[in-house]
């Protein structure tokens, strides 16, 4: 590991930059790590059985190709938060997970990535409107 004297390593520069940001700026390490491109592959997981019933229903609908309740279900998700692994625009699509008693779409979503929407490569669940994600596993 080579250093240029400014805390950046040539081989793992992003990791050191995150570490310096956490140490020097007093940032929350959990937030910084979740947004680091190197950490995105290490997202927490949630088993399909642990999803709320509405989440399991939506996951089944995704694999069936719909029909979906909301117009925005199946639209491209831009991953502007950069929490999910980096992919080409159009790779991710978002779906509303209904929240009982909520009049609006609420904060819960499933975001799936793949070239064929009904056959996603990976799906992720958020219950806080994209502030965090968990990879959905069987």
N, C-alpha and C positions, 0 to 999 in steps of 0.2 A: 504494500500500500504506500503510494508516494503522496507527499503533501507539498503544496506550493507555498506553505507558510501562512495561508489565510484560512485554514481550517477546511479547505476543500480537498478531498482525496480524488485522485484521477480515476480510480476504479470504482469507488462507492461515494461519489460526490453528493448525491441526493440524500443518502442516509446521514452523512456528516452534517449537511446543511440543516436537515430536520433536527438533529441532535443539538446543534448550535442554537437554532431558533428556540427550542424548548428551554435550554439552559439560560441563554442570555435574555430572552424576552419574557420568560416566565409563562409561556403558553401551556395549555393543557396537553400533556403528551398523548392522551387518548384521541383527542380531536385531531392533532397534527398527524399522528400515525395513520388514522383512518383516511386522511386525505392525501397521504403520500402515495405516489404511483407504485412504489415498491411494496407497500403494505396492502394494496387493493386485492392482491391474490390471497391474502390472509384474513379475509372477512370472516366474521363470526358466522355460524350456521344455525339454521332452524330446521328441524325435521318436519316433513309434511304433516305428520300427525299433531305437531305442536301449533300449527297455524290455527287461527280462529276458524270456526265452521265456514264463515263467509269467504275466507282465504282458500280453504280447500275446495269450495264450490267454484271459485273463480279459476283456480288452477285447472280444474276439470274442464271448464268452459274454454280456457286457452287451448288445451289439447284437442278439443272438439272443433276449434275454429269459430266459436260463438254459438249463439247470438249473444251480444253484449248489451247491457242495460244503458250505458252512457255513451254518448257520441264520441267522447275522448278516449274510450277504451280501444286500445290497439294503435294509438297514434305514436309517432316516433318520440322517444325519450332522449333528450340531448345529453344527459350525463354531465351537465354543467358543473355539478358539485365535484366531479372527478373522484367519486368514491368507488364507483364500479370500475372494473378493468377497462382500460382504454380500448376503444373499437371505432370502426368507421361510422360516420353518421348514417343513421337508418338501421343500425344493428339492433338497438334496444327499442322495445315498445312497452308502454305502460298500461296498466289495467287497474281499475278502481276495486278496492275491497270494501264492500259495504260495511258501514258502522251502524249497528242498530240504534235508532233514536236520532240519528244525525240527518238533518235536512239537506245539507250540501253533500258533495262527494266525500267529505271527511279527509283524514290525513293518511289513511291506510292504502297502500298500493302494492301491486306485484309488478316488477319490471323483468321482462324476459329478453334474452338476447339470442339471435340466430337469424339465419337467412330465410327460414320458413317460419312464420309466426306460430303455426300450430304444432311445430316440431322444434321447440326452443333448445338451444345448447345448454343454457343456464337460466335459472330464474332466481330473483331476489325479492325479499319482503321488507317493506318499511312500514312502520306504524307511526312515524313522526314526520311525514311529508318530506322525504328525501334527506333528512339530517343524518340518518344512519341506515345501513342495509345489512341484511343477513342472507347468506346464500341458502336457498331451499334445497335440502337433501332428502332422499327417500326415507 
